[in-house]
Each structure stands twice: as structure tokens, then as C-alpha cells.
Amino acid sequence: MTMTDGTIRLTTAQAIIRWLANQYIEIEGREMRVCGGGFGIFGHGNVTCLGEALHGVQDALPLYRGQNETSMGFAAAGYAKAWLRQRFMFCTASAGPGTANLLTAAGLAHANRLPMLMLCGDTFITRLPDPVLQQMENYNDPTFGVNDAFKPVSRFWDRICHPAQVLQSLPAALATMLDPADCGPAFIGLPQDVQGWTYDYPEAFFAKKVHRIRRQAPDQAEIADAVAALKAAARPMIIAGGGVQYSRAVAELTAFAEAHQIPVVETIAGRANMVATHDLNIGPIGVTGSDSANTIAERADVILAVGTRLQDFTTGSWTAFAKDAQIIGVNAARHDAAKHMSLTVVGDAKLALTALGEALDYKAPEAWVSMAREERGKWDAYVAENVKPGNRPNSYAQAIGVVNALCDPRDRVVAAAGGLPAEVTANWRTLETGTVDVEFGFSCMGYEIAGAWGARIAQMEREPEQDTITFCGDGSYMMLNSDLYSSVLSRKKLIVLLLDNGGFAVINKLQNNTGNESFNNLLADCPTIPEPFGVDFVAHAASMGAQAEKVANPAELGEAFRRAKASDKSYVIVMDVDAYEGWTTEGHAWWEVGTPHVTESDRVRAAHEDWEATRDRQRRGV
């Protein structure tokens, strides 16, 4: 109801949704709503008020019905990644367990620096009906509840106790989600009574606003220090992380590397910063990397780390580099730029690479670059053999090779926890930049299908003619598969490569590599399972409306993939793979895991001693 004094009376829920629908962002000269819509499961804590508000804006903010709150959050993360953090989705869940189910997804978004808005039900602010359904009572602090658990995994957190608070809270939440240095999930708790309370809001609050993501210019003194370090380098190297893509700095990265002839290696998040055939792309680095990238990493004397948080899978738990190598951290986030006593260049990657390029009169020694290229050639030969059908029992690598050869260059590839992130990172040959999403920041099983659904929603807004392809193990599929149904219902086609190795095979591999006997990972090795049997994944997928088939080998997989490409419906291709002999055996850096210091097993003791033998290469830093 509009008032004569320039205000409008709305409920808290109505005000939130109206404001959200009027926030836009400029992307490549085009104005779009910064929020692409939302994922929602209604319950008593959000259906009556927030649900009423959302009903009236279905065209502006489409609401996708979720099957599971955790997977809704994964889908929101996949959407944000596909839009390079320029747009986001909200998730709404009811009070209690519905909201609690979003915790894992919030952790994923926080670890990966991804924007996601959570609008979640909360207990009554008046406390008159307490204790209410699904309330977690804290005897000594009545203000403390389930929603407080989101504080460690949110970049912005608030509980709306009065309708007027949204005037401050909403802009602050959005500013956080669009901040390159502080980007991450925002949580807003909505008590059930406050959602329906009214307030006379200024109409100006709901005026259309166009946002632009800030590009922070680097400090010139930091640029000068970085230039001096690079000029003195005999063996320089660039680590390209996911921040390169979020900054839309792929072209600047390539131009900088070419101008100064500096070899580039990619992190897991930074896969597809460069195409595989670029002669300065030396491959993926780290625990799930390549021999080529790890070889030059251990010899490099100056390392320009651009847009990476230097996770242990990138650094080999800090054994991948020489102890005296100088790291230059280029990052919008000071926290990431300053790791391990780096020279810091705090600022936007696009602006920083441009500034460095303009100030740097230098080319890396030819012998160093030639060596790096030779190493990449050896790795390419290994991958070509590794993905070849028939070279050993059915493997992840073979399936990856088949899809890589047949997919469109702009198709989006998704993988997550388990063995497939390592296999995709090592064996996938990037056909075009920005086409790979390997979720290993939080390493979440279950992201594969849900994240791909969110990515597909984004893809339909940008490149509807392309496909979203997700690689999924049987363990992850069993953990969270319900958004295959969501993809069918919403007509957001996915191609799912479901590779069945009979359980949690990659953890069984780690178990064996540390001297332990196989136990409780593969179905065949679970003492509490008297008669193990496999799931009929084809029947299961078909029951959710997808097309599905099982193939016996990579040749049949190729034919099935062609049928999946031609289909207009989500398509699942199942293939059994070997749990023991199918792994990529090269390209691994050391990774620190906890091993028993005392044991009665000779094998475990020997594995512990072998593991610890590499520790003296570990850099000491903060």
C-alpha cells in the first residue's frame, strides 16, 4: 500500500523480495538482474510470508523447487561459478532441519569464495509460543539457535529482528557478495513473526539500481617490488588460479605470459584458464597435477601466483616448490595474497597483470622455457596413452578421453569429490577457456549433479545450445542424486557420466597407499554387508524421468555419448570401472595426511616412514 509521504507499507518478506528484484548488474554492456532467482523448499518457517512474497514475482525471480536443501545450495554455487560470480541465486529453507541442511553448501560457497544468499526461517522473535516446532533450545542463551551455526561459514550474517533492519542489511549483504576480496555466502535469518510484520518503507529504497563489480587497482609500490623480483628471475613460473577467471583476466594472463615468455601452470580451480594446446600451458600443478607442472614448480625461483588461495592440493602441502623460491601473490584478497611470506600485490588480477606487463621489460631465459615445453610434451604423450581405450580395464581416464574427443569445445564439464576431480584435472584437455568446473575447494560429494543443474540454468541464460556434462562416481551419486529429477522437471538437460567402481574407491586407494587393509569403503569390503550387490543405476535414473543406458566399454560409451548429445532430455550413461587398476599413476605431488606413528602393522609402519621421508622438503611459512 503506497502512502502519501513517499513510503510504501510492506511486510518484511515483501520488502526483501521487492528490493532484490530491483537490483541489477552490468555485464558486458548489458543490464541483468544480479539475482537470477532462487531455489526453495517451503515449510512452516518460510511458506506463509516469504512464499507469499515470492509468488508475486515469479517472472522476475523464478523459484526452482528443490529436492534437498543441501543440493539447492550446491546448485546455487554451480550457478555462481558459471556466471563468474557476477550473478547469484538465493536459497530459502524453513526453520530447523531445512535450514541446517544448507550448512554444507554454505561451507562449499565460503571455501570457494562464491556468492549465495540464504533466506532462512527462524524462531519467533517475541518468544511467545516458545518452544516451537523444530526449535533447538539453548538453556542459557535463548537468542542462540541453529541459524547461529552459519556464522563461521558466512561472509555476512544477520537476523532480522525488526522490519526496518532490511534497509541496512540487504545492501550490506549484496555488497559482500559482489566484493572480489570478501565474496562469499550471505545468510539472513527471518523469524517467522517478523516476516509478516509491516513497515512504511521509503519508496526510493526499491528504485532500480545497477551495480558494477569493483576492480581494485594495485599499489604501485607493490607492482615495483614484483617487477624487481621478476626481472631477477632465472626460472619464473605463473600459477593461474580461479581468480583469473573471476576477474575476466584470461586474455591478460595469456598476453602477459606470451610477452614475457613465462610458463603457466593451472590450479584445480584455474583449469581452463588456457587451452591445452597453448605452448606456454605446462599443465595442472600439485597433488592431482601433472609431471610437467610439478617438475618446473620444484625448480622455479620466482613464482607469480595469480588468483589462487594456494590450497594444499596446489602446493603439495608446501613441498611442490623450492624452499627459497620467491612467491609473488596477486590477489584481490589480502589474506590470500600474503600467504607464505609472499611479496603481495593486492588488487584485481586484470589490472595487476596489465600493470606488471607495462612495467616489466623482461623475457624468461629460452632454455628454461624450452625445458618446460619439453616436459609438457612428455605429459601430453602420457595422457594420450592413459586415456586410450583398451590399455587396461575400464577407467575414469578412458571415459574422460572419450568425452573429451566428442564434446563441443564450449560444453561445460563438472566434477567434484572422490577420484574424478584428480582424473579430470590431470587428463582433460581444455578445448576452450572457462569451460571446466572441478569443485575441490570444499571437495563436496554430491555437488556433481546439483552443481551441474545450477550451471545448466546459467548456461541456458547464456549459451543454451551447449551441454553441461558431469562426471560422477557411484558413491557421490548415491549420496545426492535427486537433482537429476530436478533437471528433468525444469527441462535443464544434463549429461551424466556415472562411473561405477563399487563404492568409495579413491579413499580405498588412500587406505591401501598408507599400508592399511581395505575396510568399509568398497562395498565388497564392508563387514556389515553380508551380500553386496550393485544398484541398477539405469532403472534408478529412468525412474526420475531421465534417459539412461549402461555400456560395457569406452567404445560403447562413445556411441552412447553421441545419443546423449542428440537427446533433449537429461541422459545418464553408466559404465563400470576398475577400482584398483584404473588410476592415473603419474603427476602426483606429496600430500600431507595423518598416518599412525605407532602401529602393530609392518605395512602401516613402512608406509608412515615412506610418507614422512618427504617432509623435509616442506616449506615453513604462514
N, C-alpha and C positions, 0 to 999 in steps of 0.2 A: 504494500500500500504506500503510494507516494504522498509525502506531506508537503505542505505549502512552504516550509522553510528550507527546502533543498535536501531533505532527508527522505529515506525510504525505510519503512518498517519491515523487517525480515527476521525470520528465525536465524539462529546461529548457523545451522546447516545450510539454509538457503543462501546466506551471505557468503559462506565459504565457496559454494559451487558457482554462484554468480560471479564472484571475483575471479575464480580460477578460469572460467570460460572466457574472460576478457583479457587474459594475459597472452601476449603474442611474442614471437621471436623472429628476427630477420635472418634467413638462411639463404645465402647466395642471391640476395636481392629480392627474395620472396618472403612475404609475411605469412606465418603459420601460427596456429595455437601452440604455445610451448608445451602444453599438456595434451597428449594425443588421446586421452580418455582414461579409462580405468579398468581394473579387474576387481570384481566384487563377489563376495558370498555374504548374503544377508542373514542376520539373526536378530534377536530381540534388542541387541545393543546398537544396531545401526539402521534397521529397516524402516522404522516408523518415521524418523525425521530426516536422516541423511538420504534414505531411499526415496522419500517424498521429494526432496530437492533434486535428486538426480533424475527422477522421472521426467521432469520438465525440460531437461537439456540433452535429451538422447541424441540429437543430431550433432550438437556441438561437442559433447563429451561422451562418445559411445562407451557403454559399460559392458565388458565381456564377463559373462558368468563363469566363475572359476569352479574347479572341482575340488581344489585343495588350496588352503591359504599359502602354504609354503611354495607351491608351484606358481601361484599368482605372482609372488614376489620374484621368482626366477624369471617368469615371463616379462615382468617389468624391467628386470635387469637386461634381458636379451634385447628388448626394445630400445633401451637407452644406449646400449652398445652399438646397435645398428645405426642409430641416429648420431653417433659420436658425441654423446652427452649433450646434444643441443636441444633435445626434447625428452620428455619423461612421461610415465604413466603413474597414476595413483593406484593404491590398493586399499580397499575398505573391508574390514572384518569386524565381527561382532565382539562384544566384551568377553573376556575369559579365554578359553582354549582357542577360539578362532583367531584372536589377535596373537596369542602366544605362538601359534603355528607360523607366524611371519618372522619370528626371531632369526631362524637360519637364513632366510632370504635377506634380511637386513644385514646380517653378518657378511653375506656374499657381496652385497652392494657396497658396504663400507670398505671391505678389503680391496675391492676393485675400483673404488672411487667413482661410483655410479649414482646418478640422481634417481630417487624413487620417493614418492610421497605416500606416507601411510596415514590414513584417516580411520582411526580405530575407536570402537566403543569403549566406554569406561563406566565405572560405578557412579551412582548418583552423588552429585556434589553436596546436596543437602544432607545426605546420610539418613534421611527419614525412614526409608524402607530397609536399611541395612540389617543383617547381611542379605544380599540379594543373590539370585541365581548366578552361579559361576564366579562369585567374588572370592578372591584369595584374601582372607582376613589376616592382618598383622596385628597381633595383640597390643603391641607397644607403640605403633605408629599407624593410625587409621588413614593417613594420606598415602601410605605405601602399598602398591599393588602390582599386578602382573605387568602393567604398562611401564613401570619403572625399570623393568629388565631391559628395555630398549635403549636406555641411556648410553651404555658402552658401545652399542652398535649403530648409533645415530649421530650424524653430524649436527643435527638440530633436533631438539626435543622440547615439547611444550604440552601442557594440559590446559585446555580452555575452561576456565572457571567462571567466566562472565562473557556474554556475547561481545562486549566491546574489545576484548582482547584480540580478536581476529584482525583488527585494524593494524596491530603491530606484528602479530605472529605470522600471518600469511606472507607479507613481503619479506620478513626475515627468513622464513623457510625457503622461499623461492630464491632469494639472494644466495643462500648457502648452496642450493642445488645447481646454480649456474656459475658458481665461483670455481675457476680452474684449480685453485690451490686448496680449496676446502670442500670440494664436491663430494657428495655422498647422500645417504638417505636422510629424509626428514620425517619425524614422527610427530603427529598431533593427536593427543588423546581427547576424545569427545565424550564427556559424561552424558549419560542418557537424558537427564533432565535439561542440561544446558543446551543440548542440540535443538530443543524445541522452544527455548526462551527467545523472546524478541528484543530488538533494539532498533532505535532510529539511526540508521547508518547514513553518513553523508553520501549522496548520490555520486559525488566525484570519485569516491573510492572505487566505484565499479566502471569507471571510464576505461576504454580500451588503452592498453599500454604495450608498447613494443620494446622488448628487451634485446640487448646485444651482449654477447659473452665477452668479458673483459680480456684484453691482451696486455699483460703487464710487460713493459719494456725492461730489459735487463739493465743493471747498473753498469756504467761504462768502465769503472774501475775493475769490476769483476770480469768484464769482457777482456780488458787489457791483461789481467793475470792469466786468463785462459789462453789467450793468444800467445803469450810468452811461453807457457808450458808446451803448447802445440809446436811452436817453432823449434823448440829444443828436442823434439821427439825424434828418435831413430826408428821406432816401431809403433806408430799410433794406430789406434783402433776406435771405432764408434760402436757403442751398444745402443741400438734403437729399440725403445720400449713402446708400450701402448700409448703413452702421452704424445708421441709423434702424430698418431692418427687423430687423437682428440684435439690437437692443435691445428689439424688440417695442414700439417707441415711436411707431408710426404714428398712433395716436389722440392721443397727447400732442403730436406735431408739429402735427396738424390743429387741435387745441384752442388751442395757443399762437398759431398763425398767425391763427386767427379772432378770438381775444380781443384781439390787438394789431394786427389788420389789416395784417399784413406779407406781401408777395408771396413765393411759394415757387417756386424752380426746382429741377430734379432733375438729378443726375449720371447717368451711364450705369448705374452700379451701383445708383443710387437710383430708377431708373424703377419706377413703380408704388407709390411712397410715397403718392401721392394719385391719385384718379381724375381722368380727363381733364376732366370737367365741373365740378370744383370751381372756384369763381370766383377763388380765390387761387393756383391752379396755373397759373403763367405759362409752363410748358413746360420742355423739356430744354435744358441750357446747354452751351456750348462748341463744339468743332470739329465735332461731329456733332449740334449742338443745334438751336435754333430762333431765328428773328429776334427773337421776343418776349423770350425769356430773355436773349439776348445784349444786346438793347437796354437792358433795365433793369440788367443787370450792369455795363455800362460807365458808367452814371450813378449807381449806388448809392454812398452814402458810408459805410455800415456794413453789413458782410456777416457774417451769423451762419452759419458753416459747420458743419453738424451731421453727424457720422459719415462724413466724406469724407477721403480722403488727398490731395485736390487734385492729381490727376493732370493731365498737360498737356492732355489732351482736355477736361477740365473747365475749366481756366484759360485755354485758348487760348495755351498756352505762356507764361502770365502776361501776356497782352495784353488779356484779357477785362474787366479791372477798371481803374478809375481808379487812378493811381499812389498817390494819397493816401487811398484808401479804407481804412478800418479793418476788418480781419478779426478775427472772434472765433471761435476754434477750439474746438468742443465735441467731445471725442473721448475714448474710454476709453484710447487710446494717447497718451502724452505726445508721442511722436515726431510724430504726425500733428497733434495739437492746436497745436503750436508753430510750424508752418511759416509762412514769410514774415512773421516778426515779429508773429504773431497775438497778441492777448490770449488767454490759454489758460484753458479750463475743462476740466480733466482729470477725466473721470468718465463714468458711464453716461448715455446720451442721454435715457432716460426720466426719470431722477432730475434731470438737469440742466435739461431743458425744464420740468419741474414746478417746480423751484426758481426758475428765471428767471421763470416765469409768475406765481408768488406774489409775487415782489419787484418786478415791473415794472408800474408804473402809467403806461401809455403806449399811444397808438394812432398809427399812421403817418398822415401828412397825407393827406386824402382825394384831393387832386389827384394825388399820387404813385400811390396805389392805382388810381385811375381810369385813369391813363395805362397802367399795367401791364396792366389788364384789356383796354383797347383794343388794345394790342399783341398780347395773346393771341388776341383776336378776329380780328385780321388773319392771325395764323399759322394759326388753325383754318380760315379761308377758303382759305388757300394749300394746306394739307394736303388739304382736301376736293377741290380741283381736281387736286392732284398724284396722288392715288390713283384718280382717276376712270378707268375703263376707256375706251380709245379716244382718250385725249387725246394719245397719241404711241405709238411702238412699245412692245411688251410691256416692262414694267419691274418692278423689285423693288417699287416703291411701289404699283403696281396690285395685285400679288399680296398685299401686306400689307393693303391696303384690303379686298380680297375676304374674306380670312380674318378680319379684324377684325370685319367685319359679320356673319359667320356663326358664329363660335365662341361657346362658352359663356363667360360672364363669368369663371368660375373655372378655365378651361383655362389651362395653363401654357405660356408662349411662350419658346422658347430660340433664341438666335443667338450667333454668335461672330465670328471674324476674317473679314477681307475687307470687301466693301461692305455686307453685310447688317446688321451692327451699327449703322452710321450710318443706314441706311434704316429699320430697326425703331425706333431711338431717336427719329428725327425724325417718323416717320409713324404709329406705333402709338398708338392712343387707349386708355389704360388703362380697363378696364371695372370691375375690382375690384383692390384693393391687393394687393401681394405676388404678382403673377402673371407677372412678367417676369424672365427671366434672360438678360441680354446680357453674355457673358463678354468684357470688354475690359480687364480688369486686366493680363492677360498676352497678350491678343489671340492666342489659340491656334487656328490652323486645325486642324480635326479634332475640336474639342470638341462641335460641333453635334449629332452623333448619339450619341457616347459620353456626353457630359454629359446629354443628354436621356434616355438609358437610365437613368442613375443617378437623375435627377429623377423618372422614372416609377416606379422602385422605391419611392422615398419617397412619391410621390403615391398609390401603391396602398395604402400603410400609413395614409393619412390621408383622401384623397378619391378612392377608386377609380372613382367614376362620372365623373370629369373626364378630359380628354385632355391629353397632352403633345404640343405642336406645335413642330416645329423647322424653322427656315428655314436652308437650306444651299445654298451655291453649288457649281457643278460642280468647282471647284478644291479646295475643302475636302472634298467627297465623295470625290474620287479620292485625297486624302491619307489619309483614315481613315474607312472605311465599314463595317468588319467588325462593329460592334456593332448594325447593323441585323439581322444574323443572330442576335446575342445576344438582341435584343429579341423575335425570333420564337421562339427556343428557350425563353426564360424566360417567354414569354407576358406580356410587358410591352409592350403596344401603343404604338407611336409613329405620329404623322402627320408625314411628312417632305415639306416643300415644297422640291423640288430645282429650283433656278432656274439654267438653263444659259446662260452668256454666252460660252462658248468659251475659257475659260482664267482667268487671274488678272486680271480686268478692272479691279478697283479700283486695283491697282498700275500697270496700264497707264494709267489715268486720271491718277494722280500723275505718272507718267513724262511724259505729254503736258503736264500742267499746269506742269511745270518746264522746258518747252521741248524735251524730248527726244523722239526718234522712238520709235514703238512697237517694242519689241525684247524677245523672249524671255518675254513674259507671255501674250498671246493666242496660241493655237495657230497661228493664221494668220501670226503674226509671228516664228516661230522658224526661223532659217535651217537648223537641223539637222533639221527635219521636212520632208521633200520633198513629201509629200502628206498634209496634215492631214485628219483625219476625227473625227467626234464619237463618243462612246461611246453604245451602246444602253443607257441607264440603266434603262429599263423591264425589259429582259431581265436585266440585272445584278441589279436588286433582286428580281425574281421568282426568280432562281436561288438567292437566300438565303432564300426562303420568304415574302417579303412580297408583298402585293398591290400592283400598280403599274400606272399608266397615264400616257400623255402627252397633254397638252391643248395646243390651239393658241392659246388666248387667255384672258383673265381670266373671260369668261362661262363657258367650258367648265371653267375651274378651279373656279368656284363649285359647279357640279354635281358635279365630282369630289370636292370637299371634303365635300359632303353624304354622298357614298357612303363616304368615309373615316371620317366620324363614325359612320356606321351599322355599320361593319365591326368585328369583334372581333379583327382581326389588324393588325399593322403595315402601313401603307399609304403608298406613295410616289407623289407627284404631280409629274411632270416638266413644266416649261414653259420654252421658250426665251425669253430676254430680251435686249434690245439692249445691246451692250457700250459704246455711245457716247452714245446719246440718252436713256437711261432714268433718269439720275441725278437725285436731289433736288438742285436748284441753289441753294437758299436755306438760311439758317440756320447758315452756317459761320463759326466764328471762325478767326483766324490760327493756324497750326500751324508750329512751327519744324522744318524739315527741312534737312539739309545740301545745299547747292547749290554747283556749281563756281564758284570765284572767278575762275578763268581758263579760257577756252574759245575754240575757233575758231568755235563756232556762234553766230550772231546771236540766234537764238531762245532758246538756253540763257542767253546773257548778259542778254537782256532780261527773262527770267523771274527770273533771280537778282536783278537790280536791283529788280524789282517786289516780290519776296518780302522783300528786305531793307528796303524802304521802310516796312514796318510795325514794324520792330524798335524804333524809338524809343518805342513805346507799352509796351514790355516792362517790367514791374516789376522792380526789383532787390531781391533778398532771399535768404534762405537756406531 
